[in-house]
Amino acid sequence: MLKMQNVGKVYRTDLIETHALRDFSLEVAAGEFVAVTGPSGSGKTTFLNVAGLLETFESGQYFLDGKDVRGLSDDARSHLRNEKIGFIFQGFNLIPDLNIYDNVDVPLRYRRLKQTDRHERISSALELVGLASRVKHMPSQLSGGQQQRVAIARAIAGDPAFLLADEPTGNLDSLMARQVMDLLEQINEMGTTIVLVTHDPELARRAHRNVHVVDGQISDLKAYEPRAVPA
Amino acid sequence: MTGYYMRLAFKSFRRNPGLTALMVGAIALGIAVCVMTMTVFHAMSGNPIWWKGDRLYAVTMDNWDPNDVYDHQHPALAPPMMTYKDSKFLAQSNIPERKVIMYKVNSIVTGGTAEKRPHHVISRATSADFFAMFDIPFEYGSGWVAAADEGPEPVIVISHKENQILFGGGNSVGRNILWNNTQFRIIGVLKEWSPQPKFYDLNNGPFDVPEDAYVPIGWGPSLQLLSAGSSNCWKPEPLDSFEEFMNSDCVWIEMWVELPDAKSRERFQNFMDGYWSDQHAAGRFPRARRNQLTPVGQWLIDQGVVENDNRVLVGLSFAFLAVCLINTVGLLLAKFLNGAAITGVRRALGASRRQVFHQHLVEVGVLASIGAVLGLILSAVGLGLVHALYASARFGEPGGFQELTHFDTASVIWAVILAIVATLVAGLYPAWRIGRLPPAVYLKSQ
């Protein structure tokens, strides 16, 4: 599903070179739920951006669903991102002047699906997150937990193989955080591969596998008591 | 996707109404200034009878002083008018499909049902083809036949305006009026007609309105009417009587011919050249041969209808538009960068750089369209003000700049194309720039 081999990513300014990822290698199988942990500045988010094709990398190889993504054009990367990847952010990142329905519609628009198809997908995604009755609401009319559920609905509406979540519970209280994690587990059980970046060891413990990143490198691979990985 | 992007554009405008209004205002103002100057320029430089651009020719011959040119700025040009005797001779030719010799005269008109007191009317003594040659539309009746020129017959054609004054606009064909104390029968009333520039006689102001009464050319000598336009002489010769004036080398007659094809043009040119050779051999035409047939477009250029000041004004108005657009570029950049976080989200959700560029270009297009509409309204208001301003600035009879401020279809099309193309060009960089931003940076900061 996701295979990185010796990936290197360097940020350069006139004065400094920062190696955000160095010889970063990771393989995530289809249906896995992997937590990526590590201190601030360790390279977790860079890994997520590279994995999500939002940033390019200087060295190494990256295969997404068997496809070598190195050297792909922006169009091809965007197409791949739209089809294969769903993003969930710490700050929800809903578009404030679009209602819930239109927010979930955004990735489907770029896939040029027919309106009936889009409508079906939006309805079923919002149904799954329990917000089907709020389609006309604006993001500002929802609580943080509800906003994150909309963001999850948006991420899964396109039926991606792969969900990338960056501190998805970072802005939520513990009750809402638990609800969001329950939802992610439910989505994972339905077959979607999830990579979760988090500081929170409690959340990391709920993943099948925990990858610890320090200084842009994986320091160790801890396998917690695994939940059943879907066949 | 364009429809979707248009929806997003309107949402984006609602997000920053102040900034949007500022940009629309800047575009509209720039466009309005450009359209106003272009409208005036277009009217001043346009060929008002373009559909006959390759048929109508001003006829001129250089009979001027051997020791001095007629026009020092344009020494290669013959005087813009002809002598009476030369024009009369050339007008005998049957080569042109139509030919006109004419001049402007003063007249006093009395009569009509409106009990109007005798009043001064600028008139034109012209040959019969005048109306058909220049495609002049008639409200009632028609012009006269060629035979009426020589008689001359006491027939007259009056303008729409004069008919309003004398007969309240009713059908006055068949009615009699006194024109310079001679009774004339009205045989035609023109519809409103005001070619700008007044190409057929550019003397005394290229943007004068046409005359209000037209009589056969024969009435000029018959009533010994001097020209109310220009009469230019160079030769020391007796000019004590009208007869002597008609036979002099003074130029005061405008002559036009309609030549349907290159062959007839060549034949008429040869005819002129032959006449010139005979006259030259007899001691006239002391200067080099300049027998010129000038089409309307070139005629307007040769006679300096479009002055450099107008070109400078158009240049300045485009410079002003450029300043407005540069400001718009800055505002667009600020606006787009302000929404960079949202663009970052869209990129994360699958939008390519091309799609982001397309989306923002559509937004610029919508902005340009609104700016164009507002610019058109502002232009119409501005031209209306100019029109009103010059309403009280007519010299003698009506005319002048009022006629230049009509907001024609060409100007509207120009304005729309100008606004949209100019703003799209101005929006290219901001739209491209926003697509190049690294999305990851803005995803964290949202």
Interface residues (C-beta under 8 A of the other chain):
Chain A: T45 N49 G52 L54 E55 D74 D75 R77 S78 H79 R81 N82 E83 F87 F89 G91 N93 I95 P96 D97 L98 V106 P107 R109 Y110 R111 R112 R154 G158
Chain B: M1 Y4 K11 S12 R14 R15 A341 I342 G344 V345 R346 R347 A348 L349 G350 A351 S352 R353 R354 Q355 P438 P439 A440 L443 K444 Q446
